[in-house]
Each structure stands twice: as structure tokens, then as C-alpha cells.
Amino acid sequence: MNMPKNIESTWNTELGRLLIPRHPLWNQDNVHAERTGTLRNHPGRKVDVLIENPNGQAVAIETEFHAGPQVRREAEQRLGMSMESSGRTIESSIPVVLPDSLQHGDPGRLESAPLRYATHQLLANSAAPRRWPHEGWLTGNIDDLADAIEAVSLSERRLTLGVQTLERAISDGSAHLRRNVPEHALGLMAAKLHQEESEQTTRMAVSILSSAFVFHYAIEGQPGIPALDSLRDEDLLKSKLVEIWDAILLVNYWPIFSIAKEILRPIPARVVPALLALIDGASQQLASMGVTTFHDLAGRMFQTLISDR
């Protein structure tokens, strides 16, 4: 007797259901399985499973029972499409190959089934998407797939743009300090970092100040956290910034703002407004890109900046 054969949409619905409890921010409103109306200008078109990450980029998942070119082609076709809800571009997709054994029987078996998958991402400086692995497939279970979805929800294009934005601000800020700050003050800043005074140390100091600004944008609006708008109203005065950071330190966040405040202290007040204007300008650009809502992305940007430079 032949067992009844499940159609692909059955597995897509089950995949969406199983993914939801694997991330605290995924729910029935942002994990769409076999749903039309999610793609702008393509109202009747479906993505097998589409995850609209609240704090990241949407990820499209396309499933097949055969690891042929079709599943890869379908996954790449989703890249560059826009979300109906937000207008944001889909920058990441994951083709998933389901085992043949799942074509019959209980869909609940998907939770323990071995899966093959790969990741596809749009890049900032390339027309062709990047596939990982370049050939072949990753293997794992649905927990591993959920980890991969979370990882690629961090936009590689935004990471590249963010690093470039930060690098310009840090380079310009460091040059400004080295032109206008007395040598003994540069030495005091270096001492706070337990480093020898050098251009690299000055860049490190500006990086830490920039990190404090980016993080401030991420937490402002929380109880006890003053908005950075109040600083701009005071023409980016050093005394006002110290006052704001002291208020934040009463709440917490010592690892970030205490060292930033110590670095700021030796800088002459006359030099601070231009420096902070550079840092704040870059931080506002990052905020407009959504970086302050993607905490892992911000961390990866600073890590990339440090390792590359």
C-alpha cells in the first residue's frame, strides 16, 4: 500500500511553524509560509518561507526535495525584491533541500530531519550574490537552519557601508586631534588606553568615542538615558557631553561610557565641538541605516574596522 505523498506547501507551512519558537522575536506576524501579498509589485507571488526579522533584514527560504539548480535559482530570484510591508530589499536567501524520506508521512518529522542548505547574500560592491558554501551544501537540523537565518539577517551591504562611514569619521577625527591637541594631552589619552602615544592610539581613542555615540543612539529613549538631541542644542559642548554620560553611568553601561569619558577629559574644550560633529554625523548616518537596531551588526562593524585597519 502506497503512503500518501505530502505536497511541498505542507512542509513549508510546517517549517514556518517550527522556526517561530526558535527566536524570541519571530512570530506569526513576521514568519510567512506560503503567503501571497508579501512582495511589492508581485502580489500573487509566494516565498516558501519569508522571515521579516524585526531587528534585521528579511530572509527568503526556498525548499525543494532535490538539490538541483531549480532551488538555487529560485532562492537567487528572491534577492533584490522588495517587501510589501516596508519596501526594504531582500538581501539574503537560503535554499533548503529536504530529505526524500519526508515526502511521505507525518510533517512533524521535519523537526528532527537532516537538512541541506546554503546562504546567498547581496554584496555592496558586486552584482553577483555570494553563496556559502561556494559549492555543495551545509548540513544540519532545523536549529542549525535557524542560526543561519539569524546570521544572514545582518546585511553585508550595510556592514560594508557602515565600516566605510566609521572609517572616514575615525580617520578625520584622529587627524583633527593630532593637529590641534597638545602632545601632553595626546599622551594622557594614550595612558588611559595603556598604549604608547601614536597615530594608531589616537584612532583607537576616536573609535571608542564613536562606539559610545553609536551605542547611545541604540539606548536613548530608555528610562534615565538623555537624548543626544540635547547635546546638539548646546553646540556639542564638552561639558554637556560629560554631563549626559554621567547621567547614563548612573543607570549603568560603565564598560562603554566610563572609558569614553576618560578619553574625552584631556581633550581641550575648544577642540571638542569639531571632533564631536564628525563623530555625531557618522553616528546619525549609521542610525539612518538602521545600525543602532542591529546590535550584532554594530559589533561586527567595529570588529571589522579593528581587524582590517
PLY file of the C-alpha trace (Angstrom):
ply
format ascii 1.0
element vertex 309
property float x
property float y
property float z
element edge 308
property int vertex1
property int vertex2
end_header
0.00 0.00 0.00
1.40 3.37 -1.03
1.59 6.03 1.67
0.01 9.41 0.85
2.51 11.94 -0.51
2.71 15.38 1.08
2.96 18.35 -1.24
5.74 20.88 -0.78
3.46 23.57 0.67
2.68 21.25 3.60
6.36 21.18 4.53
6.74 24.92 4.09
3.88 25.55 6.49
5.44 23.14 8.99
8.88 24.72 8.55
7.46 28.15 9.35
5.67 26.77 12.40
8.83 25.11 13.71
11.02 28.18 13.17
8.83 30.58 15.17
9.75 29.30 18.68
13.45 29.28 17.79
13.87 33.05 18.03
12.30 35.36 20.64
11.29 37.95 18.01
9.80 35.57 15.43
6.04 35.17 15.45
3.06 34.53 13.19
3.09 38.17 12.05
6.64 38.12 10.68
7.19 34.49 9.65
5.21 33.94 6.45
4.82 30.47 4.94
3.13 30.07 1.55
1.66 33.57 1.83
0.90 35.92 -1.05
0.98 39.71 -0.77
4.41 39.86 0.88
6.40 41.03 -2.19
5.99 44.53 -3.64
4.87 44.55 -7.29
4.33 40.77 -7.13
1.03 40.42 -5.22
0.33 36.87 -6.32
3.84 35.54 -5.88
4.85 33.45 -2.87
8.06 32.83 -0.99
8.12 29.34 0.51
9.00 30.85 3.90
9.74 34.55 4.39
11.08 35.83 7.70
10.81 39.57 8.32
13.36 39.98 11.08
12.29 42.91 13.29
15.92 43.80 14.05
17.49 42.78 10.78
16.96 42.04 7.10
14.24 39.83 5.68
15.37 36.32 4.71
13.69 34.27 1.98
13.73 30.47 2.21
13.04 28.24 -0.80
12.64 24.49 -0.32
12.91 21.51 -2.67
13.28 17.76 -2.34
16.03 17.69 -4.95
19.37 19.53 -4.82
19.18 20.61 -8.44
19.67 24.05 -9.99
16.00 24.97 -9.50
16.19 25.53 -5.75
19.30 27.68 -6.13
17.73 29.65 -8.97
14.53 30.29 -7.01
16.49 31.44 -3.96
18.57 33.87 -6.02
15.49 35.22 -7.78
14.18 36.45 -4.42
17.26 38.61 -3.90
16.65 42.25 -4.74
12.87 42.00 -4.41
11.18 44.47 -2.07
8.99 43.77 0.92
5.40 44.95 0.59
5.26 45.91 4.28
8.40 48.06 4.46
9.83 48.49 0.97
13.14 47.05 2.16
15.14 44.93 -0.22
15.56 41.21 0.41
19.34 40.84 0.62
19.58 37.23 1.85
18.03 33.93 0.84
18.52 30.30 1.82
17.72 27.33 -0.42
16.86 24.28 1.68
16.91 20.70 0.39
14.54 18.42 2.29
15.29 14.68 2.53
13.27 12.41 0.26
12.08 10.47 3.28
9.88 13.42 4.25
7.71 13.17 1.15
5.52 10.65 2.94
4.19 10.51 6.47
3.85 12.90 9.38
5.06 16.51 8.76
6.17 16.59 12.41
9.19 14.52 11.38
10.69 17.68 9.92
11.85 18.79 13.38
14.45 16.02 13.57
15.17 15.64 9.85
18.63 16.27 8.33
18.60 19.32 6.07
20.94 20.62 3.40
21.12 24.36 2.85
23.27 27.24 1.64
23.22 31.01 2.10
23.01 33.63 -0.65
23.67 37.31 0.07
23.84 40.52 -1.93
27.14 42.36 -1.57
27.86 46.08 -1.63
30.44 46.06 -4.43
29.37 43.10 -6.55
26.50 42.47 -8.93
26.65 38.74 -8.22
25.41 37.40 -4.88
27.75 35.45 -2.63
26.90 31.81 -1.94
28.20 29.94 1.07
29.50 27.35 0.62
30.57 28.15 -2.93
29.84 24.57 -3.94
27.93 21.85 -2.16
25.77 22.27 0.92
25.86 22.88 4.62
24.17 20.16 6.65
22.28 20.38 9.91
18.90 20.28 11.59
16.26 22.95 11.97
18.15 24.55 14.88
21.19 24.99 12.65
18.98 26.46 9.94
17.52 28.96 12.44
21.08 30.01 13.37
21.90 30.52 9.68
18.77 32.64 9.19
19.72 34.86 12.11
23.30 35.20 10.83
22.36 36.29 7.30
19.72 38.71 8.58
22.70 41.01 9.21
23.13 42.92 5.98
26.54 42.51 4.37
25.88 45.62 2.28
25.11 47.67 5.37
28.14 46.24 7.10
30.36 47.47 4.25
28.73 50.92 4.15
28.89 51.16 7.94
32.59 50.33 8.04
33.28 52.95 5.38
31.25 55.56 7.29
33.03 54.80 10.55
36.44 54.68 8.96
36.04 58.16 7.49
34.88 59.60 10.80
37.68 57.94 12.75
40.35 58.96 10.24
39.13 62.57 10.11
38.65 62.74 13.87
42.12 61.37 14.55
43.69 63.85 12.14
41.78 66.69 13.81
43.08 65.69 17.25
46.67 65.29 16.14
46.62 68.73 14.53
45.00 70.57 17.43
45.67 68.73 20.70
48.92 69.37 22.62
51.36 66.49 22.80
50.98 66.06 26.56
47.19 65.72 26.17
47.64 63.05 23.50
49.93 61.29 25.96
47.25 61.41 28.67
44.73 59.88 26.27
47.20 57.13 25.39
47.81 56.44 29.09
44.08 55.87 29.61
44.30 53.17 26.94
47.56 51.73 28.34
49.21 52.39 24.96
52.19 54.30 23.66
51.24 57.64 22.13
50.91 57.19 18.35
48.55 57.83 15.48
47.14 54.33 15.89
46.39 55.04 19.56
44.61 58.27 18.64
42.49 56.33 16.13
41.69 53.84 18.87
40.56 56.68 21.13
38.30 58.12 18.43
36.92 54.62 17.78
35.93 54.33 21.43
34.25 57.73 21.37
32.42 56.71 18.19
31.32 53.45 19.77
29.85 55.39 22.68
27.85 57.58 20.30
26.55 54.60 18.29
25.56 52.78 21.45
23.95 55.94 22.83
21.66 56.05 19.80
20.76 52.42 20.46
19.65 53.04 24.06
18.30 56.60 24.02
14.66 56.80 24.97
15.09 54.25 27.74
14.43 55.44 31.31
17.27 57.65 32.56
19.00 57.93 29.16
19.15 61.54 27.87
18.67 62.03 24.13
21.61 63.18 22.04
19.42 65.98 20.68
20.01 67.80 23.95
23.75 67.74 23.19
23.32 69.25 19.74
21.23 72.02 21.22
24.36 73.02 23.16
26.62 73.08 20.08
28.33 69.80 21.07
29.97 71.23 24.17
32.39 69.01 26.08
30.83 69.89 29.46
27.37 68.97 28.20
28.53 65.60 26.87
30.24 64.76 30.18
27.00 65.68 31.95
25.00 63.37 29.67
27.42 60.47 30.10
27.42 60.94 33.88
23.64 60.58 33.77
23.94 57.36 31.75
26.54 55.98 34.16
24.01 56.38 36.98
21.93 53.83 35.08
24.81 51.53 34.03
26.84 50.92 30.84
30.18 51.53 32.58
32.31 49.49 30.14
31.33 51.86 27.32
30.84 55.32 28.75
33.36 55.39 31.59
36.36 54.83 29.30
34.89 57.22 26.69
34.60 59.91 29.35
38.20 59.35 30.49
39.43 59.69 26.90
37.45 62.89 26.45
38.81 64.61 29.58
42.32 65.56 28.28
40.96 66.98 25.01
40.81 70.80 25.16
37.27 72.15 25.12
38.00 74.28 22.06
38.86 71.14 20.04
35.85 69.06 21.10
32.97 70.59 19.04
34.56 69.82 15.65
35.53 66.31 16.79
32.06 65.54 18.11
30.48 66.94 14.95
32.41 64.37 12.91
31.52 61.52 15.25
27.89 62.53 15.63
27.47 62.99 11.88
28.71 59.45 11.23
26.55 58.08 14.07
23.46 59.72 12.61
24.23 58.16 9.22
24.53 54.77 10.88
21.25 55.34 12.72
19.53 56.19 9.44
20.86 52.88 8.05
19.31 51.04 10.98
22.63 50.08 12.52
21.70 51.01 16.08
18.83 48.50 15.99
21.12 45.70 14.80
23.40 45.30 17.80
25.36 42.42 16.28
25.86 44.44 13.11
27.30 47.36 15.06
29.63 44.97 16.84
30.71 43.39 13.57
31.40 46.81 12.06
33.76 47.79 14.86
35.38 44.36 14.83
35.91 44.59 11.06
37.34 48.08 11.42
39.78 46.93 14.09
40.89 43.76 12.28
41.21 45.44 8.87
42.92 48.64 9.99
0 1
1 2
2 3
3 4
4 5
5 6
6 7
7 8
8 9
9 10
10 11
11 12
12 13
13 14
14 15
15 16
16 17
17 18
18 19
19 20
20 21
21 22
22 23
23 24
24 25
25 26
26 27
27 28
28 29
29 30
30 31
31 32
32 33
33 34
34 35
35 36
36 37
37 38
38 39
39 40
40 41
41 42
42 43
43 44
44 45
45 46
46 47
47 48
48 49
49 50
50 51
51 52
52 53
53 54
54 55
55 56
56 57
57 58
58 59
59 60
60 61
61 62
62 63
63 64
64 65
65 66
66 67
67 68
68 69
69 70
70 71
71 72
72 73
73 74
74 75
75 76
76 77
77 78
78 79
79 80
80 81
81 82
82 83
83 84
84 85
85 86
86 87
87 88
88 89
89 90
90 91
91 92
92 93
93 94
94 95
95 96
96 97
97 98
98 99
99 100
100 101
101 102
102 103
103 104
104 105
105 106
106 107
107 108
108 109
109 110
110 111
111 112
112 113
113 114
114 115
115 116
116 117
117 118
118 119
119 120
120 121
121 122
122 123
123 124
124 125
125 126
126 127
127 128
128 129
129 130
130 131
131 132
132 133
133 134
134 135
135 136
136 137
137 138
138 139
139 140
140 141
141 142
142 143
143 144
144 145
145 146
146 147
147 148
148 149
149 150
150 151
151 152
152 153
153 154
154 155
155 156
156 157
157 158
158 159
159 160
160 161
161 162
162 163
163 164
164 165
165 166
166 167
167 168
168 169
169 170
170 171
171 172
172 173
173 174
174 175
175 176
176 177
177 178
178 179
179 180
180 181
181 182
182 183
183 184
184 185
185 186
186 187
187 188
188 189
189 190
190 191
191 192
192 193
193 194
194 195
195 196
196 197
197 198
198 199
199 200
200 201
201 202
202 203
203 204
204 205
205 206
206 207
207 208
208 209
209 210
210 211
211 212
212 213
213 214
214 215
215 216
216 217
217 218
218 219
219 220
220 221
221 222
222 223
223 224
224 225
225 226
226 227
227 228
228 229
229 230
230 231
231 232
232 233
233 234
234 235
235 236
236 237
237 238
238 239
239 240
240 241
241 242
242 243
243 244
244 245
245 246
246 247
247 248
248 249
249 250
250 251
251 252
252 253
253 254
254 255
255 256
256 257
257 258
258 259
259 260
260 261
261 262
262 263
263 264
264 265
265 266
266 267
267 268
268 269
269 270
270 271
271 272
272 273
273 274
274 275
275 276
276 277
277 278
278 279
279 280
280 281
281 282
282 283
283 284
284 285
285 286
286 287
287 288
288 289
289 290
290 291
291 292
292 293
293 294
294 295
295 296
296 297
297 298
298 299
299 300
300 301
301 302
302 303
303 304
304 305
305 306
306 307
307 308
